[in-house]
Amino acid sequence: QVQLVESGGGLVQPGGSLRLSCAASGRIFSINAMRWYRQAPGKERELVASITVGGNRNYADFVKGRFAISRDNAKNTVYLQMNNLKPEDTALYYCNCLTLWGQGTQVTVSS
């Protein structure tokens, strides 16, 4: 059974950094684009960043210049490096591939 498992969330002060990881089991990772979404309380889930198998990246405007998505195809893992975090980045962050979703990892930015 294919699974996506996120890790790396936590509590960080404004201006701080975190790196999220998403490990994928199964062959699905090597042949598909991967995406990070987030959902804050009371808000809809929104796309944060995506990366194709070949490494082409796209970012939401609200994270451009601060977040970076990458993938290690040998490890079946996708990463989201988050720098200069702001309180409005507080959300549950999800990894996605096609119709598969991870359980989410909480990111809280607060002083």
Summary of the structure (lengths in Angstrom):
residues: 111
radius of gyration: 13.1
end to end distance: 40.0
largest distance: 40.8
contacts: 328
relative contact order: 0.33
helix: 10%
strand: 50%
